[in-house]
């Protein structure tokens, strides 16, 4: 049975905390306790990537059990991904790149999208599709803060969520930029902590991330 949750404007995600965890969920049964651990640390926005068979069921479990969490689906690559994410209860979607077909489909579905870009040309394509809050990915590999500063000139109306290669040490450098509203990070839910069910560690990491300031 599908579950439809109230969508959220991706730009509003930035008001809920400085870091969005990028989650790779291997086991469905970990979804709710992991989300509870993140919430306990002050992290409300959760991006569960569609990289594993457990992802959609995990999103649905979180959406049903923890309505106070803002759960979204990452790694959307196709229209089918967007449809499945919406049915699972995702309140927003995140894609690694931008494609007009996916962008249009998400608009038609009513699924807010944070599309990925890596170049000025991709920023132009995304803005032409009506998107002005974009995910810079893979942020560190494509130029990091230097690229974001350069993009601010021709695109003063565009905001970014840099994701990819960001650490607790480098996150403040990204968050200090005027065109960065929030950043994504995988360090909040390490694979070994998830495997061990070390929820206390995830809560500690979430608390530290919530306290980050640019």
Helices and strands as residue ranges (DSSP letters): G 10-16, E 19-23, H 30-40, E 45-49, H 55-65, E 70-74, H 79-88, E 93-94, H 100-109, E 113-114, E 116-117, H 120-128, E 133-136, H 139-142, H 144-154, E 159-162, H 168-175, E 183-185, G 187-189, H 191-196, H 199-210
